[in-house]
Structure formats: C-alpha cells, structure tokens
Amino acid sequence: MNRTILSKLVKLHLITPGGIYNLVRSFIGDGISLMALLRFSATYYSDRCALVSDDMRLTYKELYSLAQHLAKMLYQDYGLTTGMSVGVMCRNHITMALLLPALSRLGVRVKLLNTDIAPNLLKEQVEKSKINVLIYDSELKEQRVPVDLPCNMLHSEDLYQKVVDNVQHLNVKLPRIKRCGDISVFTGGTSGKSKEASRRMNVNQFLPPLFALLKQLHLDERDSVLLSLPVYHGFGLATLVMSLLMGKKVCLMRHFDAEEALKTIANEEIEVVPLVPAMLARLWQIDEAPSLMKTVKCIICGGDRLDKKWVEVTSEHLGNILFNLFGTTEAGFFMIASPQDLSRNEEVTIGRPIRGVKCKVENEDGQGVGSLWVRSGWAMIGLKDKWQNTGDLVYRSPDGCYFYRGRSDNMVVCGGENVYPENVEKVINSHTDVLNSIVYPVTDPQFGTVLNAKVELKPDSTLTSETLKETLRPQLSRAEIPHHITITAISLKNSGKIARMSNST
C-alpha cells in the first residue's frame, strides 16, 4: 500500500486509532453488516447531508437512526430474522436506502430484484430463491406484481410512513448477529435467463476496489454523487455503499431523465456522476449540458460499451474527467480505464486490471482476440479467487490495455462468416448523427441469417437509412452490413442500458 493510499485512508478515518476503535465498536454493536458501516459514517459525518430524494434530505445521524428504527419494526411487527430471504423490488428512494442496512442488520438474505421484471418471471424468481417476504413499490403492483406470489408482500411506502410516524419500536432489542446474510443481485433479470450472484458482507472484499477508486478516481476528494443507476444493479449498489462509507451526499433518482439529471447536478453541485454510456449520450443531447455540468469533476462509465465520440465530447466540454469501468455481476468490477487511457487510444479501452485481480485471454484467434478470464478476490460466493470465463471477447494490447470485442454467445454466422453485432453497433454509432443502435440477427430465406438494425438519430438529424447504409459499406464486410435499418427511438431500461432485443422480432 503506497503513501498516497495511506493518507487517503487516514482522511476517511479508516486506519486512524480512533477510526479503528469506532469501526470495531460498530461491528460489535451491529454485527458485520451494512448497518455497522452506516453507524461508522454517522460517527464522523453526523450532521452532513447523506441522502437527497423526492425533495427530502437526511443527515447521516438521521439516516442511521431511521435505519435502526426500520430494523426494529421489521423484526417486531413482521418477524424478519436471521436466515429468512427478503426480496426488495424498489426504485432509488430513501426507503430503499434504509432497507439495505436494516435488512443487513437483521441477518436476512437480501435479494435485489429488477423492477423491469415480467410478472411470470418474478413468480419464478420468488419460488426459486425461496423468498419469504417481498418488499416493493406500490407503483409496480399493477404491471409487475402478481397477486398469487407464494410469499408475504409489503409496500415500501407503508414501511417508511410507519417508521416516521411511530416510535414504539425504539426500545426493541435486536438479536445479536455475527455477520449479515448474503446480498444478491441478478444478471439480466427480464429475459428469464438471469443468474443470482450473492455476496457476503466482508470488509476485505471492499478494500481492493476501494483502493483503486481512491487512487485513480480520487473519490475521497469529492463531496457529492448523483445516483441514477438502480441500486438493484451491481454498479449502483457498489456506488451507494462506498459513497455512504466515505460520507458523501448521495442524490437519488427513481428514473433517469436527462433534463432532470442536469437540473439536479446544477442545483446540488454534483461532483461525481456514475452512469452507463446510453445515459451519457442523452445528457450530451441537451444544449445546456456543458454549463449545467460545470461542477462535475468525475464521470464514471460502466455496464455497457462506451463509444469514442462520447469520450471526445466529454473531454471537449469538461476536460479529462471520464473513466471507464469494466466488470461482471459475478466478478464485480475489475478494470479501470483512465482519461489518459481513453484519449490516447483510437479505440475505447476497458482499461487494465486493478490490484488484486488477475486476467488472461484464452483461445486467441489470428487477430489476438480471445475469451476474457478473471480471478477476483471479491467475486460472488462460490467464485471467489477462482478463474471464471466472463463470456466476453477481448484483445490485449502490448501495453496491457484490454479492448472489448463483444460477447462470445452473440456471435452470428451470416453467409458463412462469423460476425459480431456489437462490432457493427460500434461502427454505426461512430456516425456523427447517430445516438444509439441495436443490431440483431433475423432469419432470411436466402442467406439463412442476416443482421438488421434499429438506429436512433440525434434530434436534429435528417439522415436516412439508405444514406447510413452507404456510409457503412467501406467500414464493414458484406456479411456485417444490416439488410434493413429502421430509424426509430430506442428506449432505455431502468438500469440505463439500452433495451436490447431478446429475439429476432
């Protein structure tokens, strides 16, 4: 550990004598849980603003107090206790932020569910994960929550109101726990092919990624974070937990909206903005974006492929403040590309492995492209410190930077040629008039399988599908050229990612 990291950890009270004492005291009082970390933060940042959401503000002292009250209420009134499984299907709001430490303190197994999930898939997930209680936002009831779920159901809004209105739980004594239960997020979540990735609260697991964020992103020097990424997403969950541990002001957004996000950035003087590339693209479509984002000191992209033009636009207006993070739900994040890495390469790099991670490329083809394998100390339960195939195809340059080439399971044979839709999307998105694109395979009676594309243009563009196709011909092989290009708006999921097609329709 170098001197820079040590000084940053001292600043965050994590390795001072008083800090170590208070951290141990927190673990003794609340077990090894997220509640203990919140208690630690409340000790040092008591009157600092912790959360801003729905026109409400909570200090760290208030956040810890309400989380304790909620834990006591869930224990006494609803019988939640160690070993039970609780599903949480909520958007980003104060109750969601309170539930994480409260449930962690009770030792239950927390399942963070995708709010986009279809009702039939939700029922399957509840049954498969043996969920005893589902806590969800009432706004999701009609579209997402079937009435015949085999578990008890609670509205998040009712819980918050009871916590605020009632004080009879203050004297309830919570059972002692040594450590919290597992916290699970799910890959996918809307397609029916999702996998559960569980992690156990362990301080050692937080340290290597925390060191990387402190060393390269200097997050200890920032005061405020805009969190529009959903907390059920691994990227969003890690952002919330680490931001609260470091005493930041976290502004929560239930839904990503570019204009609303820019307004919040300006009004709250936001310095750190984690997002997925599709969100960044939408922010830059608003003329006032450069002036409204003048307080931003760090933009963290992750969760999807980042296009070069958004790197260049960000650099032009805000300077070299854009970082690209790469990881998987199973392994966590394990690569960082610095602004310098992004600017000096013609192609966007996903970066280099952070300390504590090992990566390798297996089964390389003639161009050096192969499968990315990773071994991480903070991977999901069952995969910690084990080599795992990410399913991603990458190229490693001589200087150690990795470049994303697509998913191995997305490869399509068109006219006898192996093609990757992600590569075609990258070329389409490089056009100055294109905002986003989706390339997907369809069955063709003559060629067997061909590619089609849906393309979203910038608001003022007059580009036609035929003109776009002509510009692609010199850049793509014949098999890669989409047979049909549809100009249309492309929606985003609650995660901020592009709502890609799950089949050829």
N, C-alpha and C positions, 0 to 999 in steps of 0.2 A: 504494500500500500504506500503510495508516494505522499510527499508532504502536502501537496495540494488537496488531495482527498482527505487527509487527516484534518487540515484546517477547516474544511467544509463540514466535516462530521462534528468538529468542536462547535462550530457556529450553530449547528442543528441540535446541540446538546446530547448527541448520541454517544459520545465517548468521554464526556467530562465526568468527574466523580459524582457530581450532583445528578447528572443525566442518567448515569448507570444506576444510581440508587433509585431514582424515580421510575426507571424502566422496570427494574426488578420488583419494586413496590407495586407497580401497575399489574405485572404478571401474577403476583401473589394475590392481589385483590380481585382481578377479573380473569385469571387464567391466561394461557397463551392464546389470545383472541384479538379480534379487531377492536373490541371494546377496550382492551388494555392499551392498544396504540392510541386510541382516541383519548383515553384518560391521560396518557403521557403528553399528548398535544395540548390538552386543556390545562395542564400544569404550567406550561410555558407560554401559551398563547391565549390565555383565559378570555380576555376582552377583545381579541382580534376577530374580525368577521370571518366565519368559517364557510357559511353557505348563503347563497342568494338564489332564490327560486320563487316564481309566482308572486313577485312583489313582497316576499318575506325575507327576513335576514336573521341568521342565528350566529351568535358568537360561539367560540369553542366551548366555553363554560355552559352555555345553553344547550348546545348540541350534545355534549356528554350527559347532561342532566336528563334531557328528553330521551336519549337512547337508553339510559338506565331505567327510567320510568316505563318505557315501552317494553323492555325485557321483563320487568316485574309484572306488568299487566299480561303479557303473553304467557308467562309462567303460571300466574294465579288464575286468570279468567279463562284461558284457553288450553291449559295443560301442556304447553310445549316444554319438552325436556330433552335431556341428552339422549341421542340415538334416533330421534324422530327425523323424518325427512320433510322439509318445508319447501314448496315451490314458490318462487317470487316472480310474478309476471307484471312488472311495473315499468313505466317510463321514468325518465330522470326527474325526480322531485324530492322534496325534503323527506317525505316518509320513506322513500326508497333508501335514502342515505342513512336514515335512522334504523331501518330494518337490518342492514348488514351488521353493524356492531351488536345490535340487540340479539339477533339470532345466533351470532357467533358466541356471545356471552352465555347463551343457554346450552351450547354444545350440540345444537341440532345440525343435521346435514342440509346445507342450503343449495337449492337447485335454481339457478338463474335462467329463466325461460324467455325465449324470444317472443316479443309482443306481436310479431307478424305471423305467428304460427297458426295453421289452419285448425279448426276445432277437432277434426278427427285425429290429427297428428298430436294435438295436445292431450287428448284422451290416451293415446298410445304411450306418450311420454310419461304421463302421470302413473299409468299402470306399470310400465317398465321400470321406472325409478322408485316405485313404491312410495309415492308422495302421500303423506298423511294429511297435510294442510296446504291449500293453495291460497296465496295472498295476491290479489290482482286489483288493477284499477277498474272502477265501475264502468268507465268509458269503453272498455274492451269487452264487456259482457255480451252484448248482442252479436257481435261479429266473431268473437274468438272463443268464448267460454260456454261449452255445452252444459245443460242442467244436470246431466246424469254422470258427472265425474265421480269416481269412487273415492272421494276424499272430502274433508270439510273445507269450506270456502269462506274467505274473509275479504272485505273490501278495504283497500289501503286507506281510503278517505275516512272510513269509520274509525279505523285504528288511530289515525292522527287526532281526530276530534276527541276521542276518549282520552288520549294521553294529555291533551291540552286542558280538557275540562275537569278531569278527575284527579284527585290527589291521594285517594285512599290506598294506593299501592306503594306509597313512598316508604312505608315501614316493612314491606315484604322482604324477607331474607332469601336471596337467590342461593341455590345449591352451589357448592364449590365445584369447579371443573379444573382439570389439569391443562387441557387444551381444547380448542374449539373443534367442531366437526368439519368435515370436508366442505369446500365450496366448489360447486361445479358450474361450468359454462358448457355450451353445446356448440359443436361445429355445425354450420348450416342452420338447421332449426326450422326451415319452412319447406324443405324438399322431401322430408321423410327419410333421409339418409344421414341424419345428424348422429354424431357420436358424443358421448359425455366425457368431458375432461375435468377430472377432480383434482383439487389441490388441498393440502393440509396447511394450516397456518404455521409457518416456520420462519423465524427471524433470519436464519441462514439463507433461505431461499430469496429473501428480499435484497440481501446485501449486494451480490454481484450486479444485478440490473440497476440498483440504486447508485452504486459507484459509477457505472457507465453514464447514467443520466446526469450525475453531478459533475463528472469530469468533462464530458463533451458538450452537454447542453446547458450547464451552469444553472440548473433549476433552483438551486439554493439562493440565487441572486434575484429571483423573480418573486413577485408578490401575489399575482392573480392568474387564474386559469379559467378559460371558458370550456365547459364540458358539454358538448352536444352529442358526442358519441354515447350510445346507450350503455348503461352500466352492466347489462347482461352480456355485453361483448367484452372479450378479454382485454382489449386495448382500453376500453372505457373503465373497466373495473380497476385495472392497474393504475390508471391516471387518478381516479378518485382516492384510492388508498394511499398512494405515495404523496399526493397533494396534501391530504389531511395530516399525514405524518410529518410533513415539512411545514405545516402551519400556513398554508396558502388560503387565499379567498377563492372559493370554487363557485362559479356561476353555472347553474344547471339549466339546460334547455330540454323540454319534453320532446320537441320535434325540431329538427334542423330546418331553419328558414334563413336564407342568405341575408335578407334585409334585416330581420330581427337579430341575427347574429352580429351583424355590423353595428347595429344600434347598441347592443349590449357591450360590445368591445369598446366603443367610444364612451359610453356613459360610465362604465365600470373601470375604464382604463386598464383593460386586459393586456397582459404581457405574454402569456403562453396560450397557444391555440393548437390543441391536438385534433386532427381530423383525418378523414380519408380523402383521397385525391378528387373524387367527384364533388365533395363539398368545396374544396379549394377552387375548382373550376367555376363553380357557381358564384362564389364570392367575387371572383375577378370579372364577372359579367356586369357588375354594378359600378356605374361611373364614379360614384363617391368612395369606392372601396379604399383607394390609397390614402385619402385624408382621414377616413374613419378608423383605419388600422394603424395610425401613426404611433400608438403606444405599444404595439406588438413587438416583442424582442425575440420571440422564438415560435416557429410554426413546426409542428411535428406531424409528418405524414406517415400513414401506415395502413395496413389492411387491404391494400389493392395496389395495382400498378400505377406508378406516377409517371406522367408524360413530361417530356423535356420542356415543352413550351410553358408549362405552369411553373417550372423551376426558373425559367428565364424571366417570366412576367413578375414573379415574386422578387427576384433579385433586382430587377429594374426599379420597382417601386419601393421596396422595403430594405434592400441590401441582402447580404448573405446570412439569412436567418432561418432558412429552410433545411430541416433534417428529414431523412427518410429512414424509417424503422422497418425491419422485416422480422417476421416470426410466424408461428403457427399456434393454434389453440392448444395443441398438445405439448409443444416445447416452450411456449412463451416467446417473448421477443428475444432475439439473439444476434441481430446485426444492426449496425448504425452506419448510415452514410452521412458524412458531414457536409456542410455547404460547399466546402472546398472540393470534396469528392464529387459532388453533383455538378459543379461548374467546370471542372477540368476534363470531364469525360463527355464525349459526344452523345453517348447513350446514358440514360439514367441508371446508376448503380444502386443496388440494395445494400451496399456497404461491405463492411468487414465484421467478422465475429467479435463480440465483446469478450472481455476477460471472463474466464470460467466456462467458455463454450468451445467445443471442437466441431469443425465442419469438414466434410470431404465430398468430392464429386466422384460418383461411381458410374461405370458403364459409359464412358465418354465416346461420342461419335467422332467423325473426322474433323469436325469444327471445334472439338473440345467441349461440347455440350453434353451434360450427363445429369443423373439424378442427385439431388442435394440430400445428404445425410447429416444429421446433427446429433450431438450428445450434450445434454444440458443438465446442470445440477438443480434447476428449478422447473423441470418438466412435470407433467401430470403424474399422479400416483401410478406406479407400475412401469413408468418410462424414465424415471429419474436416473441420470448417469448411464443411460443405455443408448446405444446407437439406434436411431429411428429414421426411416425414409420419409421425408416430408411430402413426397409426391410432386415436388417442383423440379423443373429442369432449369439448370443454371450453367453459366460459363464463368470460369475463374481466370481473371487476367493475371499477367506476370507479377503485377504489384500487389496482388492479394485482394482486389475488389471483385465482388460477385455481381453478375448480371442475370436478371430474370429472363427466362425464355418461354415460360408457360407451364401449364400443368401436364404431366405425363398422361393422365387419363382423359385429357381433352384433345389428344391427337386424333385427326380425322384423315382417312385415306380418300383423296379426291383424284380421280383419273389415274390411279396407281401411284400417286405421290403423297407422301406424308406431309400434312400441313397442320399448323397450329393457329387456331382462331385468335389467340392473344397477340401473335405477331402481326396479323392482319389488322387488328384493332389499333395496335401501336402505330402502324403506318397511316391508317385513316385519321387517327387523332392528331397526327403531326400537321395536317392541313390547317391553315390559319382560321378557316371558317367553321371548323368542327369543334363542338363542345365535348361530346361523348359518343361512343359507338358500342354496339353489341354485334358480334359476328357469331353465327351459329350454323350447324350443318342441317341440311334438309335432303330428303330422298329425291333423286332425279331419275326418271325412266331411261335416260340416255347414258348418263355418266355414273349412275349408282348413287353417289353422294356429292353434293356441291355445297358451297358456302353462300349464305345470304347475310345481309347486314341491315341493321337499323341504325340510323345516324341522326343525332341531334345537332342542329346547327346553332351558331350564335344568333341572338335575337335579330340582328340587322342583316343577316346573310341572305343572298339570293342564289346561292349555289344550288345546282340541280343534281340529281342522282347521276345522270349521264355524264355531266362535266366532271363530277367527282370520280367516276369510274375511269375516265380517260386519264386523269392525273395519277391514278394508281397503277396503270399498266407498266410504266417504266420501273416501278419500285417493287412489284410483286410478280411471282411466277404466274403462269396461266391458271394453274390449279388453285392459286390463292385468291384470284380476282373474284369477288362476290358476283353471283349471277344476277341477283336482284338487290338493289339498295333502296330502302324505304326511308324517306326523310320524315322524322316524327320526333315528338318529345319522348325522353327516356326518364322514367320515374326512378326515384331512389327509395331503398328500403329504410326502415328506421335506423339501421346501422350506419346509414350514409352511403353505403355501397350501391352500385348500380344494380337494379333489379334484373339480373340476367335471366335468360330463358332456360327453363329446365327441360324443354323438349323442342322439337322442330316445328312446332305450330306457332 
